Amino acid sequence: MWEREVYYVWVLEIPTPRWSTYDAVKLGVAPPKEVPATIQKRAWSSPIWYTPKAE
């Protein structure tokens, strides 16, 4: 009836400007077209093990 479960937490960061975009803005030039203007990082947790208590 009761089963063990495992969960993972996935995180997706909001898009943020790349360092090259910051540099271009500071220097007053157009950002390079070879790379995206923003980057979005991802992360995940270690497994979270859950075992319900038997009643």
For each residue, the residues with C-beta under 8 A, 3 or more apart:
1:
2: 51 52 53 54
3: 52
4: 49 50 51 52
5: 49 50 51
6: 47 48 49 50
7: 47 48 50
8: 44 45 47 48
9: 44 45 48
10: 42 43 44 45
11: 42 43 44
12: 40 42
13: 16 40 41 42 43
14: 40
15: 38 39 40
16: 13 38 39 40
17: 21 22 37 38 39
18: 21 22 35 36 37 38 39
19: 22 23
20: 23 24 31 32 35
21: 17 18 24 25 31 37 38
22: 17 18 19 25 26
23: 19 20 26 27
24: 20 21 27 29 30 31 32
25: 21 22 28 31
26: 22 23
27: 23 24
28: 25
29: 24
30: 24 33
31: 20 21 24 25 35 37
32: 20 24 35
33: 30
34:
35: 18 20 31 32
36: 18 39
37: 17 18 21 31
38: 15 16 17 18 21
39: 15 16 17 18 36
40: 12 13 14 15 16
41: 13
42: 10 11 12 13
43: 10 11 13
44: 8 9 10 11
45: 8 9 10 48
46:
47: 6 7 8
48: 6 7 8 9 45
49: 4 5 6
50: 4 5 6 7
51: 2 4 5
52: 2 3 4
53: 2
54: 2
55:
